[in-house]
Amino acid sequence: PNGIAKALGASGSSAHDMADDNASAHAASGEQLTSLLVFRAGSSQPKAVPLGLVTRLEEIATDKIELSNGRYMVQYREQLMPLVQMAGVEVRSQGSQPILVFADDGRSMGLVVDEIIDIVEERLNIEVAGSQDGILGSAVIKGQATEVIDVGHFLPMAFADWFSRKEMRPSASAQSVLLVDDSAFFRNMLAPVLKAAGYKVRTAPNAQEGLAALRS
C-alpha cells in the first residue's frame, strides 16, 4: 500500500492516467471491467471506489495536518484541502496518513482512510444495495464482499456547494442511459451510481461523441 501511494506521489502520475490506460486495454479486448481502488477505512471490511474518480493517492506526514475551524485540513498544492473522515476513521497523530484525493474544477477533498490495499480490475456488479450513508452497496471483488463507496456523499462534506456548481441531472426514465459530461470526474462518479440503480450506462465526453453513441 505504501509503495502504491509513494510511487504515485513521487512520479507525479495520476490515478486518472492509470484508469484510462487500463480501460483502453480492456476496451480493446472487449471486456467490461472497471479499475477499482481497494482500501480499508473504519473497519476490517474492505471498501472500493472506481479508480477513475481518484485524482491521487497520498501519504501525508501527520505534522502537516492542521485543525482549523473545527476541521482537519492540509495545505495541498498551494491551497487548503479539507480532510473528510469516514465513520470509524481517526486521523493519525504520528507517522503518515493515507489519503485519497478527489479533485475537480480547482477544488480538492482528501478522504482519510486506514490502509490502501490494492488496485484491481473487476466487473463492477453491486449485488446488495447499501443501507448506510456513503455506501452504494456490496460487490464481490477478488472473491471477497466489498463495500463500494458513494463519493458523492462525501464531497459536500468538504465544500457544501461542490455539486451546485454543475448541472447534473441525467435522465433515468429509460433502462439505458447515455451520460454526457465534459468532466471525466463527474462521468466516473455518476456511472457507478446509475449502474447500481439498474441502468445500462454509456458515457461520452461531449455532444458529438454522445450523438455518435446514440447512432451506433
Stockholm file with secondary structure:
# STOCKHOLM 1.0

chainA/1-216         PNGIAKALGASGSSAHDMADDNASAHAASGEQLTSLLVFRAGSSQPKAVPLGLVTRLEEIATDKIELSNGRYMVQYREQLMPLVQMAGVEVRSQGSQPILVFADDGRSMGLVVDEIIDIVEERLNIEVAGSQDGILGSAVIKGQATEVIDVGHFLPMAFADWFSRKEMRPSASAQSVLLVDDSAFFRNMLAPVLKAAGYKVRTAPNAQEGLAALRS
#=GR chainA/1-216 SS CHHHHHHHHHHCCCHHHHHHHHHHHHHHHTCCCEEEEEEECSSSSEEEEEGGGCCEEEEEEGGGEEEETTEEEEEETTEEEEEEECTTCCCCSSSEEEEEEEEETTEEEEEECSEEEEEEEECCCCCEECCSTTEEEEEEETTEEEEEECHHHHHHHHCTTTTTTSCCCCCCSSSEEEEECSCHHHHHHHHHHHHHTTCEEEEESSHHHHHHHHHC
#=GC SS_cons         CHHHHHHHHHHCCCHHHHHHHHHHHHHHHTCCCEEEEEEECSSSSEEEEEGGGCCEEEEEEGGGEEEETTEEEEEETTEEEEEEECTTCCCCSSSEEEEEEEEETTEEEEEECSEEEEEEEECCCCCEECCSTTEEEEEEETTEEEEEECHHHHHHHHCTTTTTTSCCCCCCSSSEEEEECSCHHHHHHHHHHHHHTTCEEEEESSHHHHHHHHHC
//
